[in-house]
Amino acid sequence: MKPFLPGSPRAAIRGMTERTCLGCRMVLEKGSMVRLAVKDGRVAPDLDGRLGGRGAYVCSEKCLKEACKRKDAFNRAFKARIEHGGLDSIWELVRAARPSD
């Protein structure tokens, strides 16, 4: 799927909900991304969208790693100082729930 620019007429016509990837900063359809949320003070995947509070979105494992390389990307996204822990453990949970990724 091709990304759309925020507020683009094509995105508005399709009526999709847009989110910006924390790693690559591309605006994509919400359903094609993985939501991350803070659970017990650590970043965790929120695959069914039921965890409360602020969320951040990534479109791939590569983008998750890019977000972690960026200084304070998670802290800015969640507006709190949090631990992002092991990237592999976060993405393993995503892979387990979405075998096609």
Secondary structure, 3 states (H helix, E strand, C coil): CCCCCCCCHHHHHHCCCEEEECCCCCEEEHHHCEEEEEECCEEEECCCCCCCCCEEEECCHHHHHHHHHCCCHHHHHHCCCCECCCHHHHHHHHHHHCCCC
